[in-house]
Amino acid sequence: MTDWQTLREQMKAAKEAASEPIPEELTGKIIDIVEQTAGEVYGEDTAKDPSRPVLNITVEVIQTGDRFKTAFTQPQGRSSWSNPTFKLRQFDERYGDLPDIGMIVAVEISPSGNYNITL
């Protein structure tokens, strides 16, 4: 098979898989965590503070094999942890620890169809 034929078959398989109903309860496994800046993740012109450090987390959805990335802002002092909307605090409260490779997390689908770690 040529490269194009292989790619075409992979796209057809993905299209068929996408037509199947998605399970109501999804779980994911954290497979990678990379420290980056907000500018690297969101774009230098888009990020509010392009130099702010973030954790870019890759999760593989166990039920579908799909992968997605989500970014968590790193704390900037004690006040970050007292903020109830701080995503790392929410993660720690739900899962009892900070994100780590190999950790199993709950996954949800946003109204726009994107995967997110359930916080």
NUKEFI-785604 format. One record per residue (C-alpha): x negated, y, z; residue in one letter. Coordinates in steps of 0.001 Angstrom, whole numbers, padded with zeros to 6 digits, always signed. Layout:
NUKEFI-785604
XYZA...
END
This chain:
NUKEFI-785604
+000000+000000+000000M-001196+003520-000739T-001488+006125+001981D+001681+007799+000699W+003622+004518+000718Q+002490+003803+004268T+003483+007292+005380L+006831+006977+003582R+007581+003682+005351E+006673+005224+008699Q+008995+008179+008022M+011828+005829+007031K+011373+003832+010246A+011372+007056+012303A+014530+008236+010518K+016297+004947+011311E+015158+005072+014939A+016439+008653+015241A+019936+007547+014240S+020123+005112+017166E+021682+006458+020365P+019175+007699+022941I+019441+005962+026325P+021044+008134+029009E+018227+007585+031488E+014752+008207+030156L+011401+007785+031844T+007962+008763+030704G+004355+008041+031520K+001829+010864+031783I-000932+009872+029354I-003091+012998+029266D-003666+016217+031196I-005833+018963+029694V-006740+022281+031274E-006263+025075+028744Q-005337+028736+028690T-001840+030040+028027A-003215+031614+024842G-004404+028232+023565E-001034+026619+024300V+001411+029359+023287Y-000746+031535+021034G-002785+034583+021970E-000080+036974+020715D+002829+035085+022347T+001528+034317+025853A+002272+036874+028574K-001204+036371+030039D-003326+034558+027403P-006209+033944+029824S-004060+032323+032543R-005028+028664+033112P-002373+026028+032439V-002177+022247+032579L-001065+020869+029216N+000527+017499+030021I+001235+014793+027413T+004028+012341+028233V+005022+009183+026362E+008735+008345+026643V+008887+004678+027608I+012250+003910+025972Q+011441+005465+022570T+007649+005680+022278G+007971+009391+021475D+005354+011758+022873R+005733+015348+023983F+003668+018024+025693K+004642+020414+028424T+002576+023134+030081A+002508+023959+033789F+000965+027235+034911T-001788+026711+037453Q-001355+028369+040856P-002747+031831+041452Q-003011+031876+045230G-000658+030899+048024R+002267+032927+046679S+002630+030534+043735S+003517+027679+046088W+006157+029749+047913S+007946+030574+044644N+010825+028075+044175P+010666+028464+040359T+006953+027527+040185F+006953+024343+038071K+004085+022616+039887L+005900+023160+043202R+009099+021711+041711Q+007123+018736+040353F+005474+018113+043728D+008823+018314+045544E+010487+015834+043174R+007647+013317+042748Y+005782+013769+046049G+002460+014531+044365D+000845+016645+041679L+000804+015333+038077P-001673+012533+037391D-002460+010313+034420I-000449+007089+034626G+002323+008646+036732M+005902+007717+035791I+008348+010647+035576V+012005+011171+034714A+012586+012727+031291V+015525+014792+030090E+016534+016209+026729I+017186+019944+026521S+020234+021346+024690P+017890+022149+021779S+016840+018477+021574G+013380+018726+023144N+012048+016380+025810Y+011165+017804+029232N+009911+016369+032504I+012843+016413+034932T+012022+018756+037819L
END
